[in-house]
Amino acid sequence: MRTPATRSIAPVAAAAAALAGVAVLRVRDPHVSGSYGFCPFHELTGWWCPACGGLRATNALAQGDVLASLSSNVFVVPLILGAVLAWVMWVSGRPVRYRPGRIALIVTVAVLLVFTVVRNTSWGSWLAPG
């Protein structure tokens, strides 16, 4: 059962976990090869997956470098902005109930597939992790 105390602790715990993750990225640089292991998709296929560069992008954002973040993975900035907005709504007591419809899911998957293919071609190499 959710009590008022657990409802007020949950957003704080979520924020603390997110900040701890960012702190780890500040201490251990993801730009150093192998510092966080490897991407299984990249190891198996040689292609950059849609998430490749996400740790580097978050590290760059933690240092205040938005352009470097965008060059590592263009989707991280909007994703983090959406997460912060959802967290603010959660703290303010407004319900965060986003249930994407079928079309939204199809469009999202299509965009991620096109992004993955484009970033792995010579003419889309500027989208590859930096």
All heavy atoms as an XYZ file, in Angstrom:
965
protein
N       0.832     -1.177      0.000
C       0.000      0.000      0.000
C       0.880      1.244      0.000
O       1.867      1.320      0.716
C      -0.919     -0.014      1.224
C      -1.730      1.263      1.339
S      -2.775      1.250      2.784
C      -4.310      0.896      2.021
N       0.531      2.197     -0.818
C       1.310      3.431     -0.897
C       0.784      4.435      0.115
O      -0.359      4.835      0.062
C       1.240      3.999     -2.292
C       1.921      3.076     -3.288
C       1.945      3.663     -4.621
N       2.608      4.960     -4.533
C       3.043      5.645     -5.561
N       2.872      5.170     -6.742
N       3.629      6.804     -5.419
N       1.645      4.822      1.000
C       1.294      5.824      2.002
C       1.793      7.176      1.528
O       2.625      7.258      0.614
C       1.943      5.485      3.351
O       3.368      5.569      3.204
C       1.542      4.090      3.817
N       1.331      8.274      2.144
C       1.850      9.586      1.755
C       3.363      9.692      1.914
O       4.027     10.359      1.129
C       1.120     10.544      2.703
C      -0.142      9.833      3.061
C       0.220      8.376      3.080
N       3.914      9.004      2.899
C       5.363      9.060      3.096
C       6.104      8.418      1.929
O       7.104      8.961      1.449
C       5.744      8.370      4.405
N       5.640      7.263      1.442
C       6.325      6.615      0.323
C       6.125      7.387     -0.972
O       6.989      7.379     -1.829
C       5.857      5.158      0.128
O       4.441      5.145     -0.023
C       6.292      4.281      1.262
N       4.985      8.064     -1.109
C       4.784      8.889     -2.300
C       5.750     10.057     -2.326
O       6.172     10.494     -3.384
C       3.348      9.396     -2.381
C       2.399      8.383     -2.967
C       1.060      8.984     -3.128
N       0.568      9.255     -1.780
C      -0.659      9.056     -1.363
N      -1.568      8.648     -2.192
N      -1.007      9.285     -0.124
N       6.119     10.604     -1.164
C       7.038     11.734     -1.147
C       8.491     11.279     -1.236
O       9.347     12.022     -1.681
C       6.821     12.582      0.109
O       7.113     11.812      1.255
N       8.785     10.054     -0.820
C      10.159      9.543     -0.869
C      10.519      9.062     -2.272
O      11.657      9.217     -2.713
C      10.338      8.398      0.153
C      10.267      8.965      1.566
C      11.639      7.672     -0.053
C      10.256      7.919      2.643
N       9.570      8.508     -2.988
C       9.854      7.915     -4.295
C      10.487      8.899     -5.284
O      11.502      8.562     -5.909
C       8.593      7.289     -4.871
N       9.958     10.133     -5.456
C      10.615     11.041     -6.404
C      12.010     11.461     -5.949
O      12.905     11.635     -6.774
C       9.689     12.253     -6.473
C       8.475     11.927     -5.710
C       8.708     10.670     -4.965
N      12.191     11.580     -4.655
C      13.517     11.934     -4.131
C      14.499     10.798     -4.398
O      15.636     11.033     -4.816
C      13.437     12.267     -2.618
C      14.820     12.469     -2.025
C      12.563     13.490     -2.388
N      14.052      9.563     -4.186
C      14.910      8.406     -4.450
C      15.245      8.301     -5.937
O      16.387      8.002     -6.300
C      14.232      7.128     -3.962
N      14.277      8.570     -6.787
C      14.524      8.528     -8.232
C      15.532      9.597     -8.642
O      16.448      9.332     -9.433
C      13.215      8.702     -9.000
N      15.372     10.798     -8.108
C      16.313     11.883     -8.420
C      17.707     11.558     -7.897
O      18.706     11.799     -8.576
C      15.815     13.199     -7.830
N      17.783     10.979     -6.690
C      19.083     10.612     -6.123
C      19.767      9.545     -6.971
O      20.981      9.618     -7.203
C      18.900     10.125     -4.684
N      19.007      8.566     -7.453
C      19.581      7.525     -8.307
C      20.090      8.113     -9.620
O      21.181      7.763    -10.095
C      18.550      6.436     -8.574
N      19.317      9.020    -10.212
C      19.743      9.656    -11.466
C      21.004     10.495    -11.250
O      21.945     10.438    -12.054
C      18.619     10.523    -12.024
N      21.030     11.253    -10.164
C      22.214     12.071     -9.870
C      23.431     11.205     -9.564
O      24.549     11.556     -9.937
C      21.922     13.028     -8.719
C      20.952     14.156     -9.053
C      20.624     14.982     -7.806
C      21.502     15.047    -10.148
N      23.227     10.070     -8.901
C      24.342      9.156     -8.637
C      24.901      8.606     -9.955
O      26.120      8.503    -10.128
C      23.886      8.013     -7.733
N      24.020      8.285    -10.885
C      24.474      7.813    -12.192
C      25.269      8.864    -12.940
O      26.308      8.568    -13.541
N      24.813     10.101    -12.883
C      25.543     11.188    -13.537
C      26.884     11.417    -12.837
O      27.901     11.672    -13.494
C      24.686     12.473    -13.564
C      25.502     13.667    -14.032
C      23.476     12.282    -14.465
N      26.905     11.294    -11.515
C      28.162     11.450    -10.771
C      29.172     10.386    -11.179
O      30.367     10.676    -11.337
C      27.891     11.401     -9.268
N      28.703      9.155    -11.373
C      29.604      8.086    -11.824
C      30.165      8.432    -13.204
O      31.352      8.236    -13.470
C      28.871      6.722    -11.846
C      29.672      5.669    -12.589
C      28.575      6.265    -10.432
N      29.330      8.988    -14.069
C      29.802      9.377    -15.405
C      30.812     10.521    -15.335
O      31.674     10.641    -16.202
C      28.630      9.772    -16.294
C      27.805      8.607    -16.829
C      26.558      9.115    -17.530
C      28.629      7.751    -17.764
N      30.695     11.375    -14.334
C      31.664     12.469    -14.174
C      33.005     11.928    -13.695
O      34.051     12.439    -14.046
C      31.144     13.505    -13.175
C      29.994     14.322    -13.634
C      30.384     15.489    -14.429
N      31.276     16.377    -13.685
C      31.738     17.491    -14.172
N      31.391     17.866    -15.366
N      32.553     18.236    -13.483
N      32.973     10.874    -12.852
C      34.201     10.323    -12.281
C      34.907      9.383    -13.257
O      36.122      9.419    -13.392
C      33.879      9.584    -10.952
C      35.086      8.843    -10.425
C      33.355     10.559     -9.922
N      34.131      8.551    -13.934
C      34.708      7.567    -14.860
C      34.293      7.927    -16.276
O      33.152      7.711    -16.677
C      34.204      6.172    -14.486
C      34.909      5.098    -15.228
C      34.583      3.769    -14.621
N      35.327      2.740    -15.324
C      35.180      1.476    -15.088
N      34.336      1.063    -14.176
N      35.877      0.599    -15.756
N      35.223      8.456    -17.021
C      34.965      9.009    -18.345
C      34.596      7.929    -19.362
O      35.379      7.016    -19.625
C      36.200      9.761    -18.831
C      35.959     10.534    -20.104
O      34.815     10.581    -20.575
O      36.933     11.123    -20.616
N      33.392      8.021    -19.963
C      32.998      7.025    -20.964
C      33.718      7.205    -22.301
O      33.587      6.353    -23.182
C      31.494      7.245    -21.116
C      31.264      8.641    -20.707
C      32.308      8.957    -19.675
N      34.476      8.291    -22.469
C      35.224      8.476    -23.709
C      36.458      7.565    -23.757
O      37.045      7.376    -24.815
C      35.652      9.935    -23.866
C      34.498     10.850    -24.115
N      33.796     11.446    -23.099
C      33.917     11.252    -25.248
C      32.834     12.186    -23.605
N      32.878     12.078    -24.919
N      36.852      7.012    -22.617
C      37.972      6.081    -22.565
C      37.461      4.718    -23.024
O      36.511      4.181    -22.454
C      38.548      5.991    -21.129
C      39.642      4.939    -21.056
C      39.043      7.347    -20.669
N      38.075      4.181    -24.041
C      37.617      2.927    -24.633
C      37.593      1.805    -23.598
O      38.563      1.578    -22.888
C      38.534      2.543    -25.793
O      38.084      1.363    -26.392
N      36.453      1.123    -23.503
C      36.309     -0.004    -22.589
C      36.010      0.366    -21.154
O      35.905     -0.518    -20.306
N      35.849      1.644    -20.854
C      35.626      2.046    -19.461
C      34.297      1.538    -18.912
O      34.155      1.352    -17.709
C      35.718      3.564    -19.316
O      34.726      4.196    -20.091
N      33.339      1.302    -19.768
C      32.043      0.761    -19.353
C      31.712     -0.520    -20.106
O      30.556     -0.848    -20.299
C      30.927      1.792    -19.571
C      30.957      2.891    -18.544
C      31.617      4.087    -18.804
C      30.338      2.730    -17.318
C      31.655      5.084    -17.859
C      30.374      3.725    -16.373
C      31.031      4.911    -16.650
O      31.067      5.898    -15.707
N      32.707     -1.210    -20.549
C      32.458     -2.428    -21.304
C      32.248     -2.106    -22.776
O      32.873     -1.205    -23.325
N      31.333     -2.836    -23.395
C      31.109     -2.652    -24.824
C      29.623     -2.805    -25.121
O      28.873     -3.377    -24.338
C      31.921     -3.675    -25.630
C      31.591     -5.097    -25.275
C      30.589     -5.775    -25.943
C      32.269     -5.747    -24.261
C      30.265     -7.082    -25.610
C      31.958     -7.061    -23.929
C      30.954     -7.717    -24.592
N      29.231     -2.303    -26.263
C      27.850     -2.442    -26.724
C      27.736     -3.790    -27.443
O      28.431     -4.016    -28.439
C      27.503     -1.301    -27.684
S      25.909     -1.511    -28.501
N      26.890     -4.688    -26.954
C      26.779     -5.993    -27.607
C      26.328     -5.898    -29.063
O      26.808     -6.641    -29.918
C      25.731     -6.743    -26.772
C      25.523     -5.951    -25.545
C      26.052     -4.577    -25.780
N      25.423     -4.967    -29.357
C      24.949     -4.798    -30.729
C      26.111     -4.397    -31.636
O      26.284     -4.945    -32.727
C      23.835     -3.739    -30.782
C      23.240     -3.545    -32.142
C      22.254     -4.394    -32.613
C      23.655     -2.499    -32.957
C      21.701     -4.218    -33.881
C      23.120     -2.309    -34.218
C      22.135     -3.180    -34.682
N      26.927     -3.444    -31.185
C      28.062     -2.982    -31.981
C      29.112     -4.092    -32.136
O      29.695     -4.257    -33.209
C      28.692     -1.739    -31.354
C      29.814     -1.170    -32.155
N      29.626     -0.603    -33.389
C      31.141     -1.103    -31.916
C      30.781     -0.193    -33.871
N      31.715     -0.491    -32.989
N      29.325     -4.857    -31.079
C      30.302     -5.945    -31.150
C      29.861     -7.031    -32.123
O      30.684     -7.613    -32.818
C      30.529     -6.552    -29.758
C      31.326     -5.658    -28.833
C      32.759     -5.463    -29.292
O      33.425     -6.468    -29.637
O      33.211     -4.305    -29.313
N      28.556     -7.319    -32.156
C      28.055     -8.386    -33.033
C      27.913     -7.950    -34.484
O      28.154     -8.733    -35.406
C      26.702     -8.891    -32.527
C      26.741     -9.694    -31.233
C      25.318     -9.954    -30.735
C      27.487    -10.998    -31.427
N      27.499     -6.689    -34.701
C      27.186     -6.255    -36.067
C      28.178     -5.259    -36.647
O      28.240     -5.095    -37.853
C      25.794     -5.593    -36.110
O      25.828     -4.396    -35.336
C      24.716     -6.531    -35.588
N      28.903     -4.552    -35.789
C      29.780     -3.480    -36.257
C      29.029     -2.181    -36.504
O      29.610     -1.187    -36.912
N      27.731     -2.188    -36.251
C      26.900     -0.990    -36.435
C      26.694     -0.300    -35.102
O      26.681     -0.931    -34.055
C      25.532     -1.391    -36.972
C      25.466     -1.617    -38.448
C      26.428     -2.161    -39.242
C      24.367     -1.305    -39.287
N      25.983     -2.215    -40.527
C      24.724     -1.695    -40.587
C      23.125     -0.743    -39.071
C      23.880     -1.522    -41.663
C      22.280     -0.583    -40.146
C      22.669     -0.966    -41.430
N      26.485      1.011    -35.165
C      26.118      1.784    -33.977
C      24.615      1.621    -33.763
O      23.832      1.853    -34.672
C      26.436      3.266    -34.152
C      27.873      3.553    -34.426
C      28.404      3.988    -35.603
C      28.954      3.438    -33.522
N      29.756      4.140    -35.485
C      30.130      3.801    -34.204
C      29.067      3.039    -32.187
C      31.376      3.805    -33.608
C      30.313      3.044    -31.594
C      31.454      3.419    -32.299
N      24.209      1.232    -32.557
C      22.778      1.106    -32.258
C      22.217      2.486    -31.913
O      22.981      3.444    -31.761
C      22.560      0.112    -31.108
S      22.962      0.742    -29.470
N      20.914      2.642    -31.782
C      20.346      3.954    -31.461
C      20.823      4.501    -30.117
O      20.837      5.710    -29.903
C      18.838      3.722    -31.426
C      18.606      2.472    -32.174
C      19.857      1.658    -32.040
N      21.249      3.627    -29.201
C      21.696      4.085    -27.880
C      23.198      4.329    -27.809
O      23.675      4.924    -26.844
C      21.296      3.067    -26.817
N      23.946      3.871    -28.802
C      25.401      4.062    -28.778
C      25.723      5.554    -28.671
O      25.163      6.378    -29.383
C      26.048      3.478    -30.024
S      26.271      1.692    -29.959
N      26.623      5.865    -27.774
C      26.996      7.252    -27.521
C      26.180      7.883    -26.406
O      26.413      9.031    -26.039
N      25.229      7.150    -25.845
C      24.370      7.700    -24.800
C      25.115      8.057    -23.533
O      24.854      9.106    -22.918
N      26.065      7.211    -23.119
C      26.853      7.535    -21.927
C      27.734      8.751    -22.176
O      27.862      9.629    -21.315
C      27.715      6.337    -21.507
C      26.969      5.128    -20.945
C      27.948      3.993    -20.653
C      26.219      5.507    -19.683
N      28.336      8.818    -23.353
C      29.172      9.981    -23.691
C      28.338     11.248    -23.759
O      28.760     12.317    -23.330
C      29.894      9.748    -25.021
C      31.013      8.749    -24.873
C      31.644      8.453    -26.212
N      31.345      7.033    -26.441
C      31.354      6.456    -27.601
N      31.631      7.135    -28.671
N      31.080      5.185    -27.701
N      27.124     11.127    -24.292
C      26.236     12.292    -24.378
C      25.830     12.767    -22.993
O      25.806     13.968    -22.712
C      25.000     11.939    -25.208
N      25.523     11.834    -22.102
C      25.152     12.203    -20.735
C      26.340     12.812    -20.005
O      26.191     13.784    -19.260
C      24.618     10.969    -19.977
O      23.545     10.405    -20.733
C      24.111     11.353    -18.605
N      27.532     12.268    -20.231
C      28.744     12.828    -19.642
C      28.954     14.255    -20.112
O      29.259     15.149    -19.316
C      29.946     11.956    -20.008
C      31.261     12.561    -19.585
O      31.892     13.285    -20.361
N      31.680     12.265    -18.369
N      28.765     14.502    -21.394
C      28.927     15.855    -21.934
C      27.887     16.805    -21.349
O      28.192     17.952    -21.013
C      28.834     15.839    -23.456
N      26.649     16.340    -21.204
C      25.607     17.171    -20.582
C      25.946     17.488    -19.141
O      25.711     18.605    -18.675
C      24.253     16.469    -20.643
C      23.390     16.739    -21.852
C      22.061     16.002    -21.723
C      23.141     18.210    -22.049
N      26.493     16.521    -18.416
C      26.874     16.740    -17.018
C      27.966     17.796    -16.911
O      28.079     18.473    -15.887
C      27.342     15.439    -16.382
N      28.735     17.959    -17.972
C      29.772     18.981    -17.995
C      29.283     20.282    -18.626
O      30.037     21.227    -18.767
C      30.997     18.451    -18.745
C      31.631     17.287    -18.026
C      32.808     16.723    -18.781
O      33.366     17.357    -19.668
N      33.205     15.527    -18.423
N      28.009     20.302    -19.012
C      27.418     21.505    -19.579
C      27.671     21.715    -21.055
O      27.415     22.796    -21.575
N      28.157     20.704    -21.755
C      28.473     20.825    -23.176
C      27.358     20.190    -24.005
O      27.408     19.003    -24.353
C      29.814     20.163    -23.466
C      30.364     20.521    -24.830
O      29.605     21.070    -25.668
O      31.554     20.254    -25.063
N      26.350     20.981    -24.339
C      25.179     20.480    -25.055
C      25.552     20.052    -26.472
O      25.073     19.022    -26.960
C      24.050     21.535    -25.074
C      22.863     21.055    -25.892
C      23.610     21.870    -23.659
N      26.413     20.804    -27.147
C      26.790     20.457    -28.520
C      27.537     19.129    -28.584
O      27.283     18.310    -29.475
C      27.612     21.575    -29.152
C      26.848     22.871    -29.424
C      27.769     23.933    -30.013
C      25.671     22.623    -30.341
N      28.439     18.891    -27.632
C      29.146     17.609    -27.600
C      28.167     16.480    -27.291
O      28.287     15.378    -27.831
C      30.258     17.635    -26.561
N      27.193     16.767    -26.459
C      26.170     15.769    -26.147
C      25.391     15.406    -27.403
O      25.171     14.231    -27.688
C      25.225     16.291    -25.074
O      24.189     15.377    -24.833
N      24.970     16.409    -28.156
C      24.224     16.164    -29.388
C      25.057     15.416    -30.413
O      24.534     14.611    -31.180
C      23.714     17.478    -29.965
C      22.591     18.155    -29.178
C      22.343     19.562    -29.701
C      21.325     17.327    -29.211
N      26.377     15.664    -30.437
C      27.216     14.968    -31.410
C      27.456     13.510    -31.015
O      27.758     12.689    -31.874
C      28.549     15.687    -31.591
O      29.399     15.452    -30.497
N      27.304     13.180    -29.739
C      27.457     11.786    -29.314
C      26.189     10.987    -29.567
O      26.248      9.848    -30.016
C      27.813     11.712    -27.827
O      29.115     12.188    -27.619
N      25.039     11.569    -29.227
C      23.758     10.917    -29.498
C      22.677     11.988    -29.448
O      22.387     12.542    -28.387
C      23.455      9.807    -28.504
C      22.262      8.970    -28.927
O      21.236      9.493    -29.329
N      22.409      7.664    -28.846
N      22.083     12.258    -30.582
C      21.133     13.353    -30.734
C      19.851     13.145    -29.918
O      19.149     14.094    -29.612
C      20.844     13.598    -32.236
C      19.968     12.516    -32.800
C      20.257     14.963    -32.474
N      19.555     11.906    -29.539
C      18.314     11.626    -28.820
C      18.429     11.804    -27.298
O      17.417     11.828    -26.611
C      17.823     10.205    -29.119
C      17.268     10.052    -30.499
C      17.882      9.236    -31.417
C      16.132     10.740    -30.886
C      17.379      9.104    -32.697
C      15.614     10.619    -32.162
C      16.244      9.793    -33.061
N      19.633     11.904    -26.758
C      19.795     11.962    -25.302
C      19.237     13.255    -24.721
O      18.554     13.229    -23.693
C      21.270     11.749    -24.911
C      21.519     12.081    -23.456
C      21.660     10.309    -25.187
N      19.498     14.386    -25.347
C      19.013     15.667    -24.807
C      17.487     15.689    -24.711
O      16.940     15.969    -23.637
C      19.557     16.865    -25.618
C      18.926     18.161    -25.162
C      21.075     16.939    -25.492
N      16.745     15.366    -25.784
C      15.288     15.352    -25.638
C      14.796     14.299    -24.644
O      13.821     14.530    -23.928
C      14.753     15.068    -27.033
C      15.891     15.045    -27.946
C      17.151     15.139    -27.165
N      15.475     13.160    -24.582
C      15.080     12.114    -23.647
C      15.245     12.589    -22.198
O      14.352     12.397    -21.367
C      15.913     10.853    -23.889
C      15.566      9.643    -23.036
C      14.171      9.142    -23.380
C      16.586      8.546    -23.256
N      16.355     13.227    -21.907
C      16.582     13.733    -20.546
C      15.618     14.866    -20.232
O      15.080     14.939    -19.116
C      18.055     14.141    -20.356
C      18.919     12.882    -20.315
C      18.235     14.959    -19.081
C      20.397     13.129    -20.215
N      15.366     15.745    -21.191
C      14.383     16.815    -20.957
C      13.000     16.240    -20.649
O      12.304     16.716    -19.743
C      14.321     17.758    -22.150
C      15.513     18.683    -22.351
C      15.378     19.445    -23.659
C      15.663     19.632    -21.188
N      12.605     15.212    -21.383
C      11.324     14.559    -21.115
C      11.291     13.902    -19.750
O      10.285     13.961    -19.034
N      12.398     13.274    -19.354
C      12.463     12.636    -18.037
C      12.379     13.679    -16.925
O      11.698     13.467    -15.918
C      13.752     11.830    -17.908
N      13.049     14.804    -17.112
C      12.983     15.875    -16.102
C      11.568     16.439    -16.022
O      11.044     16.671    -14.926
C      14.018     16.984    -16.409
C      13.774     18.219    -15.561
C      15.432     16.453    -16.191
N      10.928     16.631    -17.158
C       9.548     17.123    -17.163
C       8.615     16.140    -16.459
O       7.767     16.544    -15.647
C       9.070     17.367    -18.601
C       7.626     17.823    -18.752
C       7.415     19.175    -18.096
C       7.242     17.872    -20.217
N       8.767     14.854    -16.741
C       7.941     13.844    -16.070
C       8.194     13.840    -14.568
O       7.263     13.719    -13.766
C       8.219     12.458    -16.664
N       9.466     14.016    -14.169
C       9.798     14.055    -12.741
C       9.164     15.261    -12.068
O       8.618     15.153    -10.969
C      11.314     14.057    -12.555
C      11.726     13.999    -11.111
C      11.820     12.892    -10.334
C      12.068     15.106    -10.281
N      12.207     13.232     -9.072
C      12.367     14.591     -9.009
C      12.152     16.479    -10.489
C      12.750     15.400     -7.945
C      12.527     17.284     -9.428
C      12.820     16.752     -8.181
N       9.215     16.428    -12.732
C       8.599     17.644    -12.171
C       7.092     17.447    -12.015
O       6.506     17.825    -10.988
C       8.921     18.879    -13.038
C       8.057     20.066    -12.666
C      10.402     19.229    -12.922
N       6.459     16.848    -13.003
C       5.024     16.571    -12.901
C       4.740     15.603    -11.758
O       3.762     15.753    -11.027
C       4.492     16.033    -14.226
C       4.461     17.074    -15.331
S       3.950     16.403    -16.914
C       2.291     15.892    -16.565
N       5.596     14.611    -11.592
C       5.459     13.638    -10.517
C       5.547     14.318     -9.155
O       4.721     14.093     -8.273
C       6.543     12.592    -10.678
C       6.520     11.416     -9.750
C       5.476     10.968     -8.998
C       7.598     10.511     -9.518
N       5.845      9.844     -8.305
C       7.148      9.539     -8.613
C       8.903     10.428     -9.999
C       7.955      8.507     -8.164
C       9.695      9.394     -9.564
C       9.220      8.444     -8.653
N       6.538     15.201     -8.996
C       6.726     15.911     -7.726
C       5.557     16.851     -7.455
O       5.119     16.992     -6.307
C       8.064     16.682     -7.735
C       8.163     17.642     -6.566
C       9.229     15.715     -7.739
N       5.027     17.476     -8.502
C       3.927     18.429     -8.312
C       2.593     17.740     -8.048
O       1.602     18.406     -7.757
C       3.807     19.351     -9.524
O       3.370     18.619    -10.642
N       2.560     16.427     -8.165
C       1.340     15.691     -7.859
C       0.433     15.447     -9.047
O      -0.609     14.835     -8.924
N       0.815     15.959    -10.217
C       0.033     15.677    -11.422
C       0.381     14.291    -11.934
O       1.545     13.921    -12.001
C       0.352     16.712    -12.500
C      -0.245     18.045    -12.181
C      -0.076     18.971    -13.366
N       0.583     20.161    -12.842
C       1.547     20.807    -13.429
N       1.967     20.437    -14.608
N       2.074     21.859    -12.882
N      -0.594     13.527    -12.294
C      -0.283     12.172    -12.767
C       0.445     12.194    -14.109
O       0.152     12.996    -14.975
C      -1.658     11.517    -12.905
C      -2.615     12.639    -13.036
C      -2.019     13.808    -12.298
N       1.434     11.336    -14.209
C       2.176     11.185    -15.456
C       1.667      9.902    -16.096
O       2.111      8.813    -15.791
C       3.692     11.095    -15.194
C       4.445     10.969    -16.499
C       4.169     12.293    -14.408
N       0.702     10.047    -16.968
C       0.088      8.881    -17.599
C       0.185      9.034    -19.121
O      -0.752      9.471    -19.759
C      -1.370      8.758    -17.191
C      -1.584      8.562    -15.724
C      -3.015      8.123    -15.467
N      -3.535      8.333    -14.156
C      -3.129      7.791    -13.035
N      -2.112      7.026    -13.054
N      -3.696      8.029    -11.883
N       1.323      8.659    -19.636
C       1.491      8.721    -21.079
C       1.430      7.304    -21.620
O       2.267      6.468    -21.323
C       2.819      9.369    -21.456
C       3.067      9.355    -22.941
C       2.295     10.133    -23.789
C       4.033      8.548    -23.488
C       2.487     10.111    -25.155
C       4.246      8.517    -24.858
C       3.463      9.301    -25.681
O       3.658      9.272    -27.032
N       0.418      7.045    -22.381
C       0.267      5.756    -23.030
C       0.237      5.998    -24.538
O      -0.799      6.391    -25.079
C      -1.009      5.062    -22.575
C      -0.930      4.575    -21.140
C      -2.238      3.944    -20.743
N      -2.347      3.404    -19.427
C      -2.073      3.996    -18.273
N      -1.585      5.200    -18.263
N      -2.252      3.394    -17.122
N       1.383      5.786    -25.173
C       1.423      6.072    -26.606
C       0.506      5.136    -27.382
O       0.392      3.956    -27.065
C       2.885      5.840    -26.975
C       3.416      4.952    -25.920
C       2.627      5.235    -24.678
N      -0.114      5.691    -28.383
C      -0.965      4.892    -29.257
C      -0.131      4.078    -30.228
O       1.094      4.192    -30.287
N      -0.805      3.306    -30.998
C      -0.138      2.428    -31.955
C       0.663      3.220    -32.989
O       1.787      2.856    -33.319
C      -1.195      1.570    -32.640
C      -0.631      0.535    -33.540
C      -1.742     -0.307    -34.106
N      -1.181     -1.497    -34.697
C      -1.882     -2.429    -35.254
N      -3.199     -2.323    -35.292
N      -1.318     -3.476    -35.776
N       0.103      4.303    -33.476
C       0.793      5.117    -34.486
C       2.057      5.739    -33.901
O       3.107      5.758    -34.542
C      -0.154      6.186    -35.061
C      -1.255      5.495    -35.862
C       0.600      7.195    -35.913
C      -2.320      6.410    -36.394
N       1.977      6.224    -32.655
C       3.150      6.819    -32.010
C       4.266      5.783    -31.863
O       5.446      6.096    -32.072
C       2.777      7.403    -30.656
N       3.916      4.573    -31.503
C       4.921      3.520    -31.372
C       5.544      3.169    -32.726
O       6.762      2.997    -32.829
C       4.301      2.274    -30.740
C       4.000      2.381    -29.252
C       3.249      1.139    -28.775
C       5.263      2.565    -28.457
N       4.721      3.092    -33.752
C       5.228      2.782    -35.096
C       6.162      3.889    -35.576
O       7.239      3.618    -36.117
C       4.060      2.551    -36.075
C       3.342      1.244    -35.728
C       4.549      2.534    -37.522
C       2.042      1.034    -36.467
N       5.763      5.139    -35.375
C       6.609      6.267    -35.785
C       7.925      6.267    -35.013
O       8.996      6.479    -35.587
C       5.852      7.606    -35.607
C       6.774      8.792    -35.745
C       4.699      7.701    -36.604
N       7.872      6.006    -33.701
C       9.090      5.979    -32.882
C      10.042      4.894    -33.356
O      11.244      5.140    -33.528
C       8.734      5.764    -31.401
O       7.885      6.821    -30.970
C       9.977      5.720    -30.532
N       9.523      3.701    -33.588
C      10.369      2.598    -34.068
C      10.934      2.930    -35.448
O      12.121      2.691    -35.710
C       9.580      1.272    -34.078
C      10.341      0.187    -34.814
C       9.268      0.835    -32.655
N      10.123      3.509    -36.326
C      10.593      3.873    -37.669
C      11.707      4.921    -37.594
O      12.724      4.805    -38.284
C       9.429      4.382    -38.517
N      11.532      5.929    -36.759
C      12.556      6.971    -36.618
C      13.855      6.363    -36.087
O      14.950      6.675    -36.590
C      12.052      8.112    -35.704
C      13.188      9.021    -35.268
C      10.969      8.911    -36.405
N      13.765      5.487    -35.093
C      14.966      4.860    -34.547
C      15.644      3.957    -35.575
O      16.877      3.926    -35.657
C      14.634      4.080    -33.281
C      14.287      4.936    -32.071
C      13.852      4.064    -30.902
C      15.450      5.818    -31.671
N      14.862      3.254    -36.381
C      15.452      2.414    -37.430
C      16.151      3.262    -38.489
O      17.274      2.950    -38.903
C      14.380      1.535    -38.078
C      13.934      0.327    -37.265
C      12.737     -0.359    -37.932
C      15.073     -0.663    -37.098
N      15.493      4.322    -38.942
C      16.110      5.205    -39.938
C      17.369      5.846    -39.358
O      18.410      5.917    -40.024
C      15.096      6.274    -40.423
C      15.779      7.363    -41.231
C      13.982      5.618    -41.227
N      17.307      6.314    -38.105
C      18.467      6.897    -37.438
C      19.620      5.900    -37.396
O      20.767      6.252    -37.687
C      18.066      7.333    -36.022
C      19.210      7.798    -35.170
C      19.880      8.971    -35.444
C      19.609      7.060    -34.065
C      20.924      9.405    -34.649
C      20.644      7.483    -33.257
C      21.304      8.663    -33.555
N      19.327      4.648    -37.061
C      20.364      3.621    -36.979
C      21.004      3.377    -38.343
O      22.230      3.315    -38.455
C      19.774      2.306    -36.434
O      19.238      2.559    -35.138
C      20.820      1.220    -36.350
N      20.189      3.279    -39.378
C      20.738      3.044    -40.716
C      21.547      4.243    -41.185
O      22.676      4.099    -41.667
C      19.600      2.715    -41.717
C      20.118      2.702    -43.141
C      18.962      1.380    -41.359
N      21.011      5.444    -41.007
C      21.694      6.647    -41.492
C      23.022      6.856    -40.774
O      24.032      7.164    -41.400
C      20.777      7.884    -41.362
C      21.539      9.170    -41.618
C      19.604      7.770    -42.320
N      23.062      6.658    -39.452
C      24.301      6.922    -38.711
C      25.383      5.900    -39.037
O      26.539      6.079    -38.674
C      24.023      7.003    -37.215
C      23.893      5.687    -36.520
C      23.449      5.758    -35.088
N      24.156      6.724    -34.296
C      24.299      6.676    -32.982
N      23.767      5.699    -32.303
N      24.956      7.600    -32.334
N      25.014      4.800    -39.701
C      25.982      3.785    -40.073
C      26.369      3.833    -41.546
O      27.016      2.915    -42.043
C      25.436      2.394    -39.716
C      25.507      2.146    -38.227
O      26.586      1.948    -37.682
N      24.372      2.186    -37.556
N      25.979      4.889    -42.245
C      26.374      5.068    -43.644
C      27.429      6.167    -43.722
O      27.593      6.962    -42.792
C      25.170      5.477    -44.511
O      24.654      6.709    -44.024
C      24.092      4.414    -44.485
N      28.122      6.224    -44.829
C      29.172      7.240    -44.974
C      28.590      8.653    -44.989
O      29.169      9.581    -44.434
C      29.989      6.991    -46.241
O      29.142      7.016    -47.378
N      27.420      8.841    -45.580
C      26.840     10.177    -45.645
C      26.105     10.570    -44.364
O      25.695     11.701    -44.205
C      25.941     10.348    -46.863
C      24.997      9.212    -47.117
C      25.256      8.082    -47.835
C      23.655      9.064    -46.647
N      24.162      7.255    -47.838
C      23.153      7.840    -47.112
C      22.815      9.868    -45.873
C      21.888      7.385    -46.837
C      21.536      9.411    -45.596
C      21.084      8.190    -46.077
N      25.957      9.643    -43.425
C      25.351      9.967    -42.151
C      26.315      9.780    -40.989
O      25.917      9.730    -39.835
N      27.590      9.679    -41.311
C      28.598      9.406    -40.273
C      28.677     10.513    -39.225
O      29.143     10.271    -38.123
C      29.966      9.181    -40.906
O      30.372     10.340    -41.602
N      28.182     11.697    -39.548
C      28.184     12.789    -38.555
C      27.240     12.489    -37.394
O      27.345     13.112    -36.332
C      27.838     14.126    -39.234
C      26.499     14.117    -39.904
C      26.189     13.680    -41.150
C      25.259     14.572    -39.344
N      24.862     13.819    -41.410
C      24.257     14.370    -40.316
C      24.891     15.136    -38.121
C      22.933     14.705    -40.090
C      23.571     15.476    -37.909
C      22.610     15.264    -38.894
N      26.339     11.514    -37.556
C      25.449     11.083    -36.477
C      26.053      9.986    -35.606
O      25.492      9.643    -34.579
C      24.124     10.594    -37.042
C      23.201     11.655    -37.622
C      22.024     11.004    -38.332
C      22.698     12.580    -36.522
N      27.197      9.419    -36.035
C      27.841      8.367    -35.258
C      28.418      8.969    -33.971
O      28.740     10.159    -33.925
C      28.941      7.720    -36.079
N      28.521      8.163    -32.921
C      29.068      8.679    -31.658
C      30.446      9.283    -31.849
O      31.283      8.712    -32.542
C      29.137      7.446    -30.755
C      28.200      6.467    -31.345
C      28.159      6.761    -32.815
N      30.651     10.450    -31.214
C      31.928     11.156    -31.372
C      32.983     10.790    -30.397
O      32.958     10.241    -29.417
